[in-house]
Every structure is written in structure tokens, then in C-alpha cells.
Amino acid sequence: MVVAEEIADAIRGSDVVFRDVEQISMGAAFPGVFSATLTQSFGAYEDGKLVSFMGLVPAVLRIGSARVPMFSIGSVFTPPEFRGHGYAGDILEAVKTHVRASGGALVYVSGNRSLYTRNQCHPFGAINRYAIGPSHGEQLLQAGSGIAVRERHRRIGFMCMRWLRRAVSPTSKACANWPS
């Protein structure tokens, strides 16, 4: 596992692979992946240098009254000069072992690269993003689609920010409620 002192290297490597100068750092965009508190991410090292990284974030999926312990994998990278050595595959095996030992029932991977498909990861579902502006909302209301359109309450954003801070804080108990 990556230790707290190595998180900065993981963020730098992830920024090189996934970001350009106009985008915010992966560390700021995905604090759970790079949390020194959670420290459940994995890395491969060559001569003490981080050469491959796989972020791992624990969560609890809630379906009605059921609670499913799960993990999300993200910010997976291996710089081009270190690819082809099996580092990412070895890390994925270590992650799978860790998830099983931790009682995880599900792993969410956002991607369909060969690393995942050759390791029994399967597509499931789809994510759709919609941007609905004021004119769209009016059209939906007039169409009689049964959709209710209401203004987003400004406090919701702050409530989400408080939840995120709590989820990645040193006092977080996110994993304490997992069924054994």
C-alpha cells in the first residue's frame, strides 16, 4: 500500500497522465483517492520510485435498507516508460486480495481498458450526464412528462462539501459500519 509520505508522488504522477495545465490537480479533484487518512491505495516501485499507482476508496453502497461494502478504483496510471512490466496487473491482484480480506463485496472500476477486461471486470450499467437549462426545464413542464422541475437549493452544495470533508477526515468512521 502507498503510505502517507508517498501520496504527493501519486498525485504528481496522476496529474502528468490525466491533467493538462488548465485543469485542477487530481489531488484536489479526487481527495478520497489521495487521502493520507484512508491510505488504501496501492503502488508499484522500482528502485524506490513509484512507477505505477491504483487509487482505492472504500465506500458503502446503500440499496434500500441493505448496506453493501464496496471499493472504487481510480486514477490508475503507469508512466509510458514503465509499461509492459506487469506492474498494474500485479497491483490489481493485490487490490483484489485486499478487497476480499476487507470484506468488500463489490469493486467499481470506471474504465474498460484491457487491464480490467482480462481480469474479469465486466461492464454493468451506464452513466448519462444531462445539462438542463432554463429553456429545457420549461419544455419539460409543458410536455406534461410528469417531471417536476425545481431550483437547486444553494445549501445542498455546502452540505455535500461538509459530507466530503467528514468522509476523508481523520475521524471518519466510514468503514466502521461495514457488516462482518
TALINRA-V137166 format. One line per field, one symbol per residue. ss: DSSP state (@ for helix, = for strand, . for the rest). phi: phi as a letter, one per 30 degrees, with the letter a starting at -180 (. if undefined). burial: + if it has 9 or more other ideal C-beta (glycine too) atoms within 8 Angstrom, else -. A space follows every 50 residues. Layout:
ss: ???
phi: ???
burial: ???
This chain:
ss: ...@@@@@@@@@@@@@@@.......@@@@............=====..== =============..============..@@@....@@@@@@@@@@@@@@ @@...====....@@@@................@@@@@@@@@........ ...@@@@@@@@@@@@@@.............
phi: .dcedceedddedddddcbcddcddddddbdddcddddhcdcbcbbhicd cabbdbbdabdcbicdbcdbbccahdbbeedcdicieddddddddddddd ddidcabcbclbddedddcidbdbiacccbccceddeddddddididccb dddddeedddddddeddcddcdceddcddc
burial: -+---++-+++-++++--+-----+++--++++++--+++++++-----+ ++++++++-++-----+++++++++++++--+----++++++++++-++- -+-+-++-------++--+-----------------+--+---------- -------------+-+++---+-+---+--
